[in-house]
Amino acid sequence: MAEHRAIDLDTTAVESVDAGTLQLLVSATKSAAADDRTLSLAVDAATPMGRALLRAGFFTGDGRPLVATLSSWTLTREAA
């Protein structure tokens, strides 16, 4: 991360997510922000990562963020 001001993480190929993965992403996002950098996620709610973020309480069912410090994360609903 030290080599880039902004990182957009692509999670489309993620097949499963556990609590440790989410903790790592939260920590990396907060560390980036503390160093005036960004780590961004744009996740489809229908994917394993999207479902994990919903179950963990990061977003409401309609995609509104519930964690203000993770404002660079978005949850979308892609058109089928």
Secondary structure, DSSP 4 states (H G I P E B T S, - for coil): -TT-SEEEE--TT-----HHHHHHHHHHHHHHHHTT-EEEEEEETTSHHHHHHHHTTSB-TTS-BS-GGGTTEEEE----
